[in-house]
Each structure stands twice: as structure tokens, then as C-alpha cells.
């Protein structure tokens, strides 16, 4: 898109949390802002910046020249392995150590802001100190939620911020005025989530409190959603936080990945060749994202449910890829590891209608394939949005994304959710089978397909206004507020000067 001249000098610094699921939405927003002539400084650690650079180089778009990738090395912290700069690099139990290392960037971040002086910073869930640092230089901070508006409204409601311990009962109850009675955490989900609200030790800042402090210090909330899908929830976030909320659209990649494997791969993706041989609209794609890993018991129940259902399936099975293992070992072993963890004889018994693929697979190409009709998913927000984009109904089996699973099944009604034991979260093969049959061959599935197609056209098709309008409106908001900010004396500007925006 051509620059209109008005916003040519607008400069935004992006500072995502150290996780791929956060960095790529931040990068997608950066790319779209760059297309509107906005100068972007994208800040992360060296290892993460290297991966972002590869992503930008693969686009080969002229507008990406407006994106400057900037590095801040993580300080050494006891317990964090060398190269552990991303949640994908480390076990889950090291997440608090990674946050401790991130906190060590506060002073270097201040030095960088003094030098770079952007018009705005866009921060994430864990850098609770970033808005305060930015305020020293009169730089307004924007909180960017990469989650659904429904989940953001539920988890980050101001009423959740309290001094006493957060209980399971607190979290199974929606916040006051929440716009849906169908969306709530189950007891087993609330039990897991409570750890994000309560300190692990004296002086510790719980993860959700970090997020709420970040929101509190920002003058505007940007959210990865749109009014056509989540208008009530967007309005609720605005009302609760008494801050302007600007949806920036769904931020899905513009281009599909190539059909060939990444560099280093030896052959075409076997899973795509397998899909080419299947009948149209018959296959359920099974995947739980890049950082959700099933236990042995869950793999067994899921395998048995797939076998009982009689539904054709493509199951992409992944395992942790931490920095303490060589990439050669991980690449060689992943397919064999996938086969080894399945019930004995499963692959042989389902060979005529199923395929288990170990390792990374091109999700967009799988979802857009004519053979794919269903997506058994953990319901990560990016996965849900990609399913909508390609009109593939969702069978929800959430790990930490129960709110999005209920949004899909109960509010939007574009899928179903696998029933589980509400106390411990366990699920049976029979429940997996029942949900698959409902979605793939039952009347409920046909109705979900119709609603999914309607939703797809509303958001992405000819009937819809297109997602870029949200980015344009976001840029307009930033441009219109900037003159008032720049009119102030450097070093004495406050957030009160722009609260009316």
C-alpha cells in the first residue's frame, strides 16, 4: 500500500513476550503497519530476532524495509540454559526463570528508549515495567493482547486483581457483567489457571498480575480481534478497563507457505501427499500447536477415539524441542518417536484411513486442502482464526484454551468441544469418538459447517469489509494522537495528556 505521507514519520517500537505464539502476531501487526508507512522497531533477544529476520526475508515485500530488527541480549540467570530465549527452548517449569531474565532487561530497555525515542511502544503480558520506563520519556504505551477478546475480558478483568489468594471458585465464575453465560472455566482449568494469579514465593509477581500492571500503565489496548466476531467482548474490555480498545483485525499471514519442507528437509511433506489421495471434505486434521504436548495417557485415549470414530484423519504429533538437544537429533527422531508413543498396532489398523506425521507440518496448507473438513485442536487463538479463514469446523480439545473452545462451540457455534471430566480434565476415547462423529458426519456438524462458511465470508470473503480496515483505523488513531503528544515538552509529558484520545 502506498504511504499517504501523513504518517510517514510515525515510529512504533514493538516489544513482545518471548514466545513464538506472541512474536508472530506482533510481527504480523508490524508488517501491516509498515505497509501503511509506519516505521517499526521490533525488539527482542538475538536468538528470537534471528528467527524473525528469516520470516521477513521469506516475504520479500518492499514494505518490510520499514521494519528495523533490534536486539537486547538476555542477562545470565541461574537455571536458564544457554540459548534459552524463548518458551519453546525450555521446559514449562523454567518459565518463571525466563521471566526473571526478562526483568533484567529493564535498564537496557531504558537506555534503548533514550536513544531510539519512538512515538509509541507496544508491549505484551510480561513486561509490566515497560510502560513505566516509557513514561519517563513521555512515550505512550499500548498493550497488545494476542488473545481473543473473550479470553482477555475473562482473564484480565480488573476485578481479578486482588491481594488475597485467587481460588478455583473465583475463576469458574465470570467477572461481573461478562457478556456470555456460556463461556467460563471448568474446575480443572481454573485449578491450573490459579497458579497464574497467585505468587509462588514471597515478592513474586504472578503472571496475570504482570499483565494487569502492563494494562494499567498503558493508555490504549489493541486486541487481535474484530467487531464482526467479538463485538460484545471488545466493548466489555473497554468498559472494564476504562481505556480505549482498538481491534487490529485477525492478523493472519497473507501468503501460504510453500509445499516443500523448510531448508534442510529432504523431501516434500509426506502429509500433503497423503492428503492429495483422500476424498474431498472427509479428513479431520489433528494438531495441538507448537507448545502443547499430550501425556502418554492422552495420546492413548485420543488414538483409540480416532480409531473408534472411523473418520479419516491426519494427526500431526509433536514433542518438545529444547535447546539442550541438537537439531539433527530432533529431526531424525521425531517421526520414530511419534510411532513409538502410539498404542501397539494403531498405525497398522488405521493405515487405510489415517496418517500420523511426526514433526512440523504446514498448517495453512493442511487446513486449505480440499480434503480437510475438520480440525481437532487445542483451540489456540491463531489456530481458531486459521480454521475460520479456510472454513474448517473445529473439534475443541483445549489444554489451556478452554475459553476459546467455548467461544467456538457455544457462542459462535462453528464447532463442538470434547466432553471431559470437569474435576481432573481427563477424557475418554468414547467422548473423542462421539465428538468426531458429531462434527464430521452428524447434523450438528453440518450446521457448524454452514455457520463456519457464513463466518468465513463475513470476515474474509466478498461480503466482508476486510481485515485491513482495522489496521487503517489503528494507524489513524496513532497519527491523530501524536501531534498532541509531540506538542509537549520532552521529558515532562504524562499519560493524562492523551487520555482523551
One Martini backbone bead per residue (centre of mass of N, CA, C, O) as a GRO file, in nm:
protein
  501
    1UNK     BB    1   0.098   0.034   0.021
    2UNK     BB    2   0.070   0.358   0.001
    3UNK     BB    3   0.191   0.638   0.121
    4UNK     BB    4   0.025   0.940   0.247
    5UNK     BB    5   0.251   1.107   0.441
    6UNK     BB    6   0.128   1.158   0.727
    7UNK     BB    7   0.276   0.870   0.856
    8UNK     BB    8   0.583   0.844   0.784
    9UNK     BB    9   0.716   0.916   1.089
   10UNK     BB   10   0.598   0.697   1.233
   11UNK     BB   11   0.700   0.539   1.554
   12UNK     BB   12   0.720   0.188   1.645
   13UNK     BB   13   0.762  -0.018   1.932
   14UNK     BB   14   0.816  -0.367   1.956
   15UNK     BB   15   0.741  -0.589   2.264
   16UNK     BB   16   0.751  -0.907   2.304
   17UNK     BB   17   0.712  -1.196   2.418
   18UNK     BB   18   0.902  -1.510   2.467
   19UNK     BB   19   0.701  -1.620   2.214
   20UNK     BB   20   0.577  -1.734   1.926
   21UNK     BB   21   0.266  -1.670   1.989
   22UNK     BB   22   0.358  -1.356   2.004
   23UNK     BB   23   0.559  -1.272   1.779
   24UNK     BB   24   0.386  -1.317   1.520
   25UNK     BB   25   0.161  -1.110   1.574
   26UNK     BB   26   0.358  -0.874   1.600
   27UNK     BB   27   0.471  -0.907   1.314
   28UNK     BB   28   0.206  -0.875   1.157
   29UNK     BB   29   0.151  -0.590   1.259
   30UNK     BB   30   0.413  -0.468   1.153
   31UNK     BB   31   0.365  -0.520   0.852
   32UNK     BB   32   0.104  -0.350   0.831
   33UNK     BB   33   0.222  -0.085   0.928
   34UNK     BB   34   0.443  -0.068   0.709
   35UNK     BB   35   0.234  -0.047   0.470
   36UNK     BB   36   0.151   0.247   0.613
   37UNK     BB   37   0.449   0.386   0.678
   38UNK     BB   38   0.552   0.264   0.935
   39UNK     BB   39   0.788   0.269   1.173
   40UNK     BB   40   0.979  -0.020   1.288
   41UNK     BB   41   1.066  -0.153   1.611
   42UNK     BB   42   1.196  -0.479   1.675
   43UNK     BB   43   1.207  -0.635   1.997
   44UNK     BB   44   1.471  -0.864   2.106
   45UNK     BB   45   1.644  -1.136   2.104
   46UNK     BB   46   1.879  -1.277   1.912
   47UNK     BB   47   1.738  -1.552   1.851
   48UNK     BB   48   1.461  -1.426   1.774
   49UNK     BB   49   1.556  -1.230   1.554
   50UNK     BB   50   1.659  -1.443   1.360
   51UNK     BB   51   1.372  -1.560   1.304
   52UNK     BB   52   1.241  -1.296   1.206
   53UNK     BB   53   1.429  -1.251   0.968
   54UNK     BB   54   1.348  -1.502   0.810
   55UNK     BB   55   1.053  -1.420   0.774
   56UNK     BB   56   1.103  -1.155   0.618
   57UNK     BB   57   1.272  -1.272   0.382
   58UNK     BB   58   1.036  -1.459   0.273
   59UNK     BB   59   0.853  -1.218   0.165
   60UNK     BB   60   0.970  -0.988  -0.023
   61UNK     BB   61   0.881  -0.698   0.087
   62UNK     BB   62   0.919  -0.366   0.070
   63UNK     BB   63   0.786  -0.274   0.349
   64UNK     BB   64   0.998  -0.424   0.539
   65UNK     BB   65   1.202  -0.177   0.540
   66UNK     BB   66   1.040  -0.049   0.800
   67UNK     BB   67   1.192  -0.284   0.958
   68UNK     BB   68   1.362  -0.292   1.272
   69UNK     BB   69   1.590  -0.509   1.412
   70UNK     BB   70   1.626  -0.555   1.769
   71UNK     BB   71   1.873  -0.611   2.027
   72UNK     BB   72   1.851  -0.787   2.357
   73UNK     BB   73   2.032  -0.933   2.576
   74UNK     BB   74   2.022  -1.169   2.798
   75UNK     BB   75   2.071  -1.231   3.105
   76UNK     BB   76   2.217  -1.412   3.335
   77UNK     BB   77   2.055  -1.707   3.479
   78UNK     BB   78   1.983  -1.919   3.701
   79UNK     BB   79   1.875  -2.213   3.511
   80UNK     BB   80   1.940  -2.093   3.230
   81UNK     BB   81   2.005  -2.193   2.934
   82UNK     BB   82   2.179  -2.170   2.671
   83UNK     BB   83   1.949  -2.024   2.444
   84UNK     BB   84   1.714  -1.945   2.650
   85UNK     BB   85   1.470  -1.725   2.474
   86UNK     BB   86   1.223  -1.934   2.475
   87UNK     BB   87   0.961  -2.135   2.547
   88UNK     BB   88   1.059  -2.353   2.328
   89UNK     BB   89   1.356  -2.399   2.475
   90UNK     BB   90   1.188  -2.482   2.737
   91UNK     BB   91   1.057  -2.584   3.003
   92UNK     BB   92   0.782  -2.493   3.180
   93UNK     BB   93   0.937  -2.468   3.465
   94UNK     BB   94   1.119  -2.211   3.334
   95UNK     BB   95   0.940  -1.953   3.300
   96UNK     BB   96   1.024  -1.786   3.553
   97UNK     BB   97   1.320  -1.754   3.464
   98UNK     BB   98   1.261  -1.599   3.204
   99UNK     BB   99   1.127  -1.358   3.348
  100UNK     BB  100   1.376  -1.279   3.510
  101UNK     BB  101   1.546  -1.213   3.263
  102UNK     BB  102   1.357  -0.998   3.148
  103UNK     BB  103   1.385  -0.801   3.393
  104UNK     BB  104   1.694  -0.742   3.312
  105UNK     BB  105   1.591  -0.530   3.069
  106UNK     BB  106   1.507  -0.258   3.189
  107UNK     BB  107   1.766  -0.086   3.162
  108UNK     BB  108   1.831  -0.134   2.859
  109UNK     BB  109   1.555  -0.022   2.768
  110UNK     BB  110   1.602   0.267   2.864
  111UNK     BB  111   1.848   0.324   2.688
  112UNK     BB  112   1.705   0.273   2.418
  113UNK     BB  113   1.482   0.491   2.441
  114UNK     BB  114   1.673   0.733   2.460
  115UNK     BB  115   1.778   0.679   2.165
  116UNK     BB  116   1.512   0.619   1.981
  117UNK     BB  117   1.235   0.761   2.026
  118UNK     BB  118   0.945   0.678   2.003
  119UNK     BB  119   0.604   0.731   1.988
  120UNK     BB  120   0.568   0.417   2.057
  121UNK     BB  121   0.471   0.140   2.258
  122UNK     BB  122   0.443  -0.224   2.229
  123UNK     BB  123   0.316  -0.447   2.462
  124UNK     BB  124   0.299  -0.713   2.696
  125UNK     BB  125   0.240  -0.938   2.960
  126UNK     BB  126   0.548  -0.924   3.117
  127UNK     BB  127   0.626  -0.602   3.082
  128UNK     BB  128   0.536  -0.416   3.345
  129UNK     BB  129   0.776  -0.187   3.318
  130UNK     BB  130   0.755  -0.047   3.037
  131UNK     BB  131   0.552   0.192   3.078
  132UNK     BB  132   0.724   0.336   3.294
  133UNK     BB  133   0.971   0.385   3.123
  134UNK     BB  134   0.829   0.540   2.893
  135UNK     BB  135   0.719   0.777   3.076
  136UNK     BB  136   0.997   0.920   3.119
  137UNK     BB  137   0.967   1.007   2.787
  138UNK     BB  138   0.661   1.039   2.695
  139UNK     BB  139   0.580   0.740   2.610
  140UNK     BB  140   0.336   0.569   2.493
  141UNK     BB  141   0.147   0.283   2.583
  142UNK     BB  142   0.065  -0.040   2.436
  143UNK     BB  143  -0.162  -0.300   2.464
  144UNK     BB  144  -0.118  -0.633   2.327
  145UNK     BB  145  -0.360  -0.869   2.251
  146UNK     BB  146  -0.334  -1.210   2.125
  147UNK     BB  147  -0.611  -1.261   2.220
  148UNK     BB  148  -0.910  -1.298   2.278
  149UNK     BB  149  -1.163  -1.109   2.396
  150UNK     BB  150  -1.291  -1.322   2.579
  151UNK     BB  151  -1.029  -1.392   2.737
  152UNK     BB  152  -0.940  -1.111   2.820
  153UNK     BB  153  -1.200  -1.039   2.981
  154UNK     BB  154  -1.176  -1.277   3.187
  155UNK     BB  155  -0.868  -1.274   3.288
  156UNK     BB  156  -0.827  -0.926   3.277
  157UNK     BB  157  -1.003  -0.839   3.489
  158UNK     BB  158  -0.984  -0.613   3.741
  159UNK     BB  159  -1.126  -0.806   3.957
  160UNK     BB  160  -0.870  -1.009   3.965
  161UNK     BB  161  -0.726  -0.791   4.136
  162UNK     BB  162  -0.577  -0.924   4.433
  163UNK     BB  163  -0.439  -1.005   4.745
  164UNK     BB  164  -0.574  -1.252   4.766
  165UNK     BB  165  -0.642  -1.558   4.700
  166UNK     BB  166  -0.697  -1.743   4.419
  167UNK     BB  167  -0.966  -1.940   4.323
  168UNK     BB  168  -1.155  -2.163   4.167
  169UNK     BB  169  -1.422  -2.011   4.215
  170UNK     BB  170  -1.334  -1.744   4.091
  171UNK     BB  171  -1.269  -1.872   3.790
  172UNK     BB  172  -1.563  -2.002   3.733
  173UNK     BB  173  -1.639  -1.701   3.752
  174UNK     BB  174  -1.748  -1.454   3.600
  175UNK     BB  175  -1.727  -1.145   3.559
  176UNK     BB  176  -1.883  -0.869   3.597
  177UNK     BB  177  -2.083  -0.844   3.305
  178UNK     BB  178  -2.036  -1.071   3.137
  179UNK     BB  179  -2.152  -1.148   2.796
  180UNK     BB  180  -2.140  -1.467   2.896
  181UNK     BB  181  -2.275  -1.785   3.013
  182UNK     BB  182  -2.099  -2.002   2.830
  183UNK     BB  183  -1.830  -1.868   2.941
  184UNK     BB  184  -1.608  -2.085   3.123
  185UNK     BB  185  -1.436  -2.230   3.363
  186UNK     BB  186  -1.328  -2.514   3.462
  187UNK     BB  187  -1.206  -2.654   3.739
  188UNK     BB  188  -0.940  -2.766   3.609
  189UNK     BB  189  -0.864  -2.494   3.478
  190UNK     BB  190  -0.867  -2.317   3.734
  191UNK     BB  191  -0.643  -2.471   3.880
  192UNK     BB  192  -0.423  -2.397   3.672
  193UNK     BB  193  -0.475  -2.079   3.667
  194UNK     BB  194  -0.416  -1.995   3.965
  195UNK     BB  195  -0.099  -1.985   3.932
  196UNK     BB  196  -0.123  -1.699   3.768
  197UNK     BB  197  -0.231  -1.532   4.044
  198UNK     BB  198  -0.019  -1.668   4.236
  199UNK     BB  199   0.239  -1.667   4.432
  200UNK     BB  200   0.527  -1.870   4.480
  201UNK     BB  201   0.671  -1.628   4.630
  202UNK     BB  202   0.815  -1.392   4.789
  203UNK     BB  203   0.775  -1.114   4.566
  204UNK     BB  204   0.612  -1.230   4.354
  205UNK     BB  205   0.487  -1.191   4.019
  206UNK     BB  206   0.226  -1.278   3.877
  207UNK     BB  207   0.138  -1.312   3.555
  208UNK     BB  208  -0.136  -1.155   3.565
  209UNK     BB  209  -0.024  -0.908   3.718
  210UNK     BB  210   0.160  -0.823   3.498
  211UNK     BB  211  -0.061  -0.766   3.292
  212UNK     BB  212  -0.224  -0.560   3.461
  213UNK     BB  213   0.011  -0.359   3.485
  214UNK     BB  214   0.039  -0.309   3.186
  215UNK     BB  215  -0.245  -0.202   3.137
  216UNK     BB  216  -0.238   0.032   3.344
  217UNK     BB  217   0.015   0.181   3.184
  218UNK     BB  218  -0.181   0.212   2.952
  219UNK     BB  219  -0.381   0.401   2.707
  220UNK     BB  220  -0.406   0.138   2.518
  221UNK     BB  221  -0.595  -0.130   2.356
  222UNK     BB  222  -0.493  -0.397   2.168
  223UNK     BB  223  -0.670  -0.639   1.952
  224UNK     BB  224  -0.707  -0.973   1.818
  225UNK     BB  225  -0.976  -0.858   1.643
  226UNK     BB  226  -1.341  -0.823   1.582
  227UNK     BB  227  -1.665  -0.711   1.567
  228UNK     BB  228  -1.804  -0.944   1.403
  229UNK     BB  229  -1.717  -1.159   1.643
  230UNK     BB  230  -1.641  -0.959   1.935
  231UNK     BB  231  -1.797  -0.699   2.024
  232UNK     BB  232  -1.890  -0.745   2.323
  233UNK     BB  233  -1.599  -0.798   2.435
  234UNK     BB  234  -1.465  -0.536   2.354
  235UNK     BB  235  -1.657  -0.351   2.514
  236UNK     BB  236  -1.594  -0.476   2.791
  237UNK     BB  237  -1.297  -0.404   2.810
  238UNK     BB  238  -1.343  -0.098   2.795
  239UNK     BB  239  -1.524  -0.071   3.045
  240UNK     BB  240  -1.341  -0.199   3.264
  241UNK     BB  241  -1.066  -0.020   3.194
  242UNK     BB  242  -1.115   0.268   3.085
  243UNK     BB  243  -1.024   0.215   2.780
  244UNK     BB  244  -0.920   0.213   2.480
  245UNK     BB  245  -1.030  -0.012   2.217
  246UNK     BB  246  -0.839  -0.168   1.942
  247UNK     BB  247  -0.897  -0.340   1.679
  248UNK     BB  248  -0.658  -0.520   1.439
  249UNK     BB  249  -0.746  -0.787   1.375
  250UNK     BB  250  -0.631  -1.121   1.278
  251UNK     BB  251  -0.338  -1.155   1.159
  252UNK     BB  252  -0.288  -1.316   0.898
  253UNK     BB  253  -0.118  -1.448   0.672
  254UNK     BB  254  -0.099  -1.378   0.332
  255UNK     BB  255   0.081  -1.629   0.289
  256UNK     BB  256   0.150  -1.932   0.183
  257UNK     BB  257   0.327  -2.190   0.217
  258UNK     BB  258   0.524  -2.404   0.095
  259UNK     BB  259   0.531  -2.747  -0.013
  260UNK     BB  260   0.803  -2.741   0.101
  261UNK     BB  261   1.032  -2.784   0.308
  262UNK     BB  262   1.244  -2.675   0.497
  263UNK     BB  263   1.546  -2.622   0.536
  264UNK     BB  264   1.678  -2.963   0.526
  265UNK     BB  265   1.483  -3.104   0.379
  266UNK     BB  266   1.432  -3.409   0.173
  267UNK     BB  267   1.112  -3.374   0.126
  268UNK     BB  268   0.811  -3.379   0.074
  269UNK     BB  269   0.535  -3.356   0.233
  270UNK     BB  270   0.368  -3.634   0.325
  271UNK     BB  271   0.093  -3.518   0.419
  272UNK     BB  272   0.014  -3.392   0.142
  273UNK     BB  273   0.023  -3.648  -0.026
  274UNK     BB  274  -0.197  -3.787   0.137
  275UNK     BB  275  -0.425  -3.579   0.092
  276UNK     BB  276  -0.436  -3.612  -0.222
  277UNK     BB  277  -0.574  -3.917  -0.176
  278UNK     BB  278  -0.830  -3.790  -0.070
  279UNK     BB  279  -1.132  -3.709  -0.009
  280UNK     BB  280  -1.348  -3.471  -0.008
  281UNK     BB  281  -1.435  -3.362   0.296
  282UNK     BB  282  -1.308  -3.606   0.528
  283UNK     BB  283  -1.082  -3.478   0.702
  284UNK     BB  284  -0.912  -3.482   1.012
  285UNK     BB  285  -0.727  -3.250   1.183
  286UNK     BB  286  -0.447  -3.309   1.414
  287UNK     BB  287  -0.362  -3.044   1.652
  288UNK     BB  288  -0.152  -2.870   1.932
  289UNK     BB  289   0.074  -2.724   1.838
  290UNK     BB  290   0.403  -2.609   1.953
  291UNK     BB  291   0.331  -2.609   2.305
  292UNK     BB  292   0.141  -2.871   2.311
  293UNK     BB  293   0.157  -3.165   2.519
  294UNK     BB  294   0.092  -3.491   2.545
  295UNK     BB  295   0.021  -3.746   2.719
  296UNK     BB  296   0.016  -4.078   2.717
  297UNK     BB  297  -0.287  -4.100   2.791
  298UNK     BB  298  -0.392  -3.899   2.577
  299UNK     BB  299  -0.285  -4.044   2.329
  300UNK     BB  300  -0.444  -4.306   2.374
  301UNK     BB  301  -0.734  -4.186   2.374
  302UNK     BB  302  -0.715  -4.050   2.097
  303UNK     BB  303  -0.649  -4.297   1.927
  304UNK     BB  304  -0.901  -4.460   2.001
  305UNK     BB  305  -1.107  -4.248   1.902
  306UNK     BB  306  -1.019  -4.247   1.607
  307UNK     BB  307  -1.070  -4.547   1.557
  308UNK     BB  308  -1.377  -4.556   1.637
  309UNK     BB  309  -1.491  -4.335   1.429
  310UNK     BB  310  -1.390  -4.378   1.112
  311UNK     BB  311  -1.222  -4.128   1.057
  312UNK     BB  312  -1.035  -3.949   0.871
  313UNK     BB  313  -0.675  -3.883   0.942
  314UNK     BB  314  -0.446  -3.613   1.048
  315UNK     BB  315  -0.161  -3.654   1.264
  316UNK     BB  316   0.015  -3.411   1.442
  317UNK     BB  317   0.313  -3.499   1.619
  318UNK     BB  318   0.463  -3.344   1.902
  319UNK     BB  319   0.772  -3.228   2.056
  320UNK     BB  320   0.997  -3.117   2.242
  321UNK     BB  321   1.247  -2.836   2.159
  322UNK     BB  322   1.527  -2.805   2.312
  323UNK     BB  323   1.852  -2.667   2.361
  324UNK     BB  324   1.973  -2.960   2.475
  325UNK     BB  325   1.923  -3.037   2.169
  326UNK     BB  326   1.982  -3.139   1.869
  327UNK     BB  327   1.853  -3.093   1.558
  328UNK     BB  328   1.926  -3.367   1.439
  329UNK     BB  329   1.792  -3.540   1.655
  330UNK     BB  330   1.507  -3.427   1.626
  331UNK     BB  331   1.458  -3.488   1.324
  332UNK     BB  332   1.510  -3.798   1.328
  333UNK     BB  333   1.311  -3.884   1.584
  334UNK     BB  334   1.011  -3.784   1.551
  335UNK     BB  335   0.874  -4.011   1.389
  336UNK     BB  336   0.957  -4.244   1.574
  337UNK     BB  337   0.832  -4.125   1.831
  338UNK     BB  338   0.542  -4.123   1.738
  339UNK     BB  339   0.513  -4.430   1.693
  340UNK     BB  340   0.604  -4.523   1.988
  341UNK     BB  341   0.347  -4.372   2.147
  342UNK     BB  342   0.157  -4.564   2.030
  343UNK     BB  343  -0.049  -4.795   2.009
  344UNK     BB  344  -0.046  -5.108   1.946
  345UNK     BB  345  -0.126  -5.124   1.598
  346UNK     BB  346  -0.255  -4.853   1.505
  347UNK     BB  347  -0.130  -4.792   1.224
  348UNK     BB  348  -0.219  -5.056   1.091
  349UNK     BB  349  -0.535  -5.031   1.144
  350UNK     BB  350  -0.532  -4.713   1.005
  351UNK     BB  351  -0.389  -4.698   0.720
  352UNK     BB  352  -0.642  -4.644   0.519
  353UNK     BB  353  -0.731  -4.350   0.701
  354UNK     BB  354  -0.439  -4.285   0.830
  355UNK     BB  355  -0.198  -4.024   0.958
  356UNK     BB  356   0.120  -4.003   1.114
  357UNK     BB  357   0.300  -3.696   1.190
  358UNK     BB  358   0.632  -3.614   1.258
  359UNK     BB  359   0.636  -3.281   1.314
  360UNK     BB  360   0.647  -3.030   1.115
  361UNK     BB  361   0.362  -2.856   0.968
  362UNK     BB  362   0.156  -2.703   0.717
  363UNK     BB  363  -0.128  -2.573   0.826
  364UNK     BB  364  -0.245  -2.405   0.594
  365UNK     BB  365  -0.234  -2.634   0.379
  366UNK     BB  366  -0.415  -2.827   0.532
  367UNK     BB  367  -0.670  -2.644   0.574
  368UNK     BB  368  -0.685  -2.574   0.248
  369UNK     BB  369  -0.750  -2.850   0.180
  370UNK     BB  370  -1.003  -3.030   0.026
  371UNK     BB  371  -0.998  -3.276   0.242
  372UNK     BB  372  -1.049  -3.076   0.468
  373UNK     BB  373  -1.312  -3.055   0.749
  374UNK     BB  374  -1.141  -3.084   1.022
  375UNK     BB  375  -1.036  -2.961   1.368
  376UNK     BB  376  -0.837  -3.098   1.610
  377UNK     BB  377  -0.801  -2.876   1.889
  378UNK     BB  378  -0.666  -2.655   2.139
  379UNK     BB  379  -0.759  -2.349   2.069
  380UNK     BB  380  -0.580  -2.161   1.962
  381UNK     BB  381  -0.621  -1.860   1.824
  382UNK     BB  382  -0.473  -1.905   1.557
  383UNK     BB  383  -0.617  -2.171   1.485
  384UNK     BB  384  -0.903  -2.063   1.478
  385UNK     BB  385  -0.855  -1.847   1.256
  386UNK     BB  386  -0.760  -2.046   1.038
  387UNK     BB  387  -1.019  -2.211   1.026
  388UNK     BB  388  -1.199  -1.979   0.933
  389UNK     BB  389  -1.050  -1.900   0.675
  390UNK     BB  390  -1.103  -2.221   0.561
  391UNK     BB  391  -1.376  -2.354   0.670
  392UNK     BB  392  -1.301  -2.524   0.944
  393UNK     BB  393  -1.413  -2.715   1.168
  394UNK     BB  394  -1.423  -2.752   1.529
  395UNK     BB  395  -1.250  -2.969   1.764
  396UNK     BB  396  -1.237  -2.934   2.100
  397UNK     BB  397  -0.910  -2.979   2.297
  398UNK     BB  398  -0.816  -2.822   2.550
  399UNK     BB  399  -0.560  -2.703   2.761
  400UNK     BB  400  -0.554  -2.349   2.796
  401UNK     BB  401  -0.836  -2.290   2.590
  402UNK     BB  402  -1.140  -2.300   2.698
  403UNK     BB  403  -1.265  -2.026   2.616
  404UNK     BB  404  -1.232  -2.069   2.308
  405UNK     BB  405  -1.394  -2.331   2.290
  406UNK     BB  406  -1.662  -2.190   2.382
  407UNK     BB  407  -1.677  -1.982   2.163
  408UNK     BB  408  -1.700  -2.187   1.932
  409UNK     BB  409  -1.941  -2.379   2.046
  410UNK     BB  410  -2.148  -2.161   2.198
  411UNK     BB  411  -2.137  -1.887   2.036
  412UNK     BB  412  -2.057  -1.944   1.725
  413UNK     BB  413  -2.109  -2.240   1.627
  414UNK     BB  414  -1.820  -2.384   1.472
  415UNK     BB  415  -1.844  -2.632   1.679
  416UNK     BB  416  -1.694  -2.859   1.909
  417UNK     BB  417  -1.665  -3.028   2.234
  418UNK     BB  418  -1.493  -3.222   2.433
  419UNK     BB  419  -1.572  -3.415   2.682
  420UNK     BB  420  -1.504  -3.379   3.043
  421UNK     BB  421  -1.363  -3.396   3.334
  422UNK     BB  422  -1.405  -3.126   3.554
  423UNK     BB  423  -1.178  -3.200   3.773
  424UNK     BB  424  -0.924  -3.343   3.578
  425UNK     BB  425  -0.961  -3.345   3.240
  426UNK     BB  426  -1.043  -3.601   3.144
  427UNK     BB  427  -1.060  -3.836   2.864
  428UNK     BB  428  -1.227  -4.032   2.629
  429UNK     BB  429  -1.263  -4.222   2.356
  430UNK     BB  430  -1.572  -4.189   2.337
  431UNK     BB  431  -1.575  -3.875   2.331
  432UNK     BB  432  -1.405  -3.841   2.082
  433UNK     BB  433  -1.586  -4.001   1.893
  434UNK     BB  434  -1.847  -3.836   1.931
  435UNK     BB  435  -1.733  -3.562   1.831
  436UNK     BB  436  -1.646  -3.656   1.551
  437UNK     BB  437  -1.925  -3.750   1.454
  438UNK     BB  438  -2.071  -3.485   1.489
  439UNK     BB  439  -1.882  -3.311   1.299
  440UNK     BB  440  -1.853  -3.518   1.033
  441UNK     BB  441  -2.172  -3.677   1.023
  442UNK     BB  442  -2.362  -3.480   1.155
  443UNK     BB  443  -2.591  -3.231   1.197
  444UNK     BB  444  -2.414  -3.048   1.372
  445UNK     BB  445  -2.184  -3.032   1.162
  446UNK     BB  446  -2.349  -2.901   0.934
  447UNK     BB  447  -2.419  -2.646   1.090
  448UNK     BB  448  -2.126  -2.562   1.145
  449UNK     BB  449  -2.047  -2.532   0.848
  450UNK     BB  450  -2.245  -2.307   0.779
  451UNK     BB  451  -2.140  -2.103   0.992
  452UNK     BB  452  -1.848  -2.100   0.898
  453UNK     BB  453  -1.901  -1.992   0.615
  454UNK     BB  454  -2.032  -1.731   0.708
  455UNK     BB  455  -1.789  -1.630   0.871
  456UNK     BB  456  -1.581  -1.627   0.646
  457UNK     BB  457  -1.728  -1.417   0.467
  458UNK     BB  458  -1.744  -1.191   0.679
  459UNK     BB  459  -1.417  -1.175   0.723
  460UNK     BB  460  -1.292  -1.268   0.406
  461UNK     BB  461  -1.497  -1.212   0.205
  462UNK     BB  462  -1.696  -1.027  -0.008
  463UNK     BB  463  -1.894  -0.938   0.235
  464UNK     BB  464  -1.656  -0.823   0.366
  465UNK     BB  465  -1.440  -0.552   0.474
  466UNK     BB  466  -1.197  -0.646   0.592
  467UNK     BB  467  -0.904  -0.635   0.796
  468UNK     BB  468  -0.747  -0.364   0.718
  469UNK     BB  469  -0.932  -0.152   0.851
  470UNK     BB  470  -0.813  -0.183   1.138
  471UNK     BB  471  -0.530  -0.079   1.080
  472UNK     BB  472  -0.612   0.195   0.973
  473UNK     BB  473  -0.749   0.288   1.238
  474UNK     BB  474  -0.499   0.262   1.413
  475UNK     BB  475  -0.324   0.464   1.263
  476UNK     BB  476  -0.513   0.703   1.296
  477UNK     BB  477  -0.497   0.715   1.603
  478UNK     BB  478  -0.189   0.767   1.618
  479UNK     BB  479  -0.178   1.021   1.443
  480UNK     BB  480  -0.390   1.197   1.602
  481UNK     BB  481  -0.225   1.183   1.884
  482UNK     BB  482   0.068   1.287   1.828
  483UNK     BB  483   0.060   1.601   1.828
  484UNK     BB  484  -0.002   1.627   2.132
  485UNK     BB  485   0.255   1.489   2.226
  486UNK     BB  486   0.470   1.670   2.063
  487UNK     BB  487   0.382   1.946   2.206
  488UNK     BB  488   0.539   1.860   2.430
  489UNK     BB  489   0.771   1.851   2.663
  490UNK     BB  490   1.046   1.695   2.696
  491UNK     BB  491   1.007   1.497   2.998
  492UNK     BB  492   0.683   1.614   3.076
  493UNK     BB  493   0.507   1.394   2.988
  494UNK     BB  494   0.176   1.253   3.010
  495UNK     BB  495  -0.097   1.047   3.010
  496UNK     BB  496  -0.315   1.274   3.046
  497UNK     BB  497  -0.270   1.406   2.754
  498UNK     BB  498  -0.418   1.124   2.608
  499UNK     BB  499  -0.696   1.020   2.733
  500UNK     BB  500  -0.896   1.146   2.506
  501UNK     BB  501  -0.831   0.933   2.263
   0.00000   0.00000   0.00000
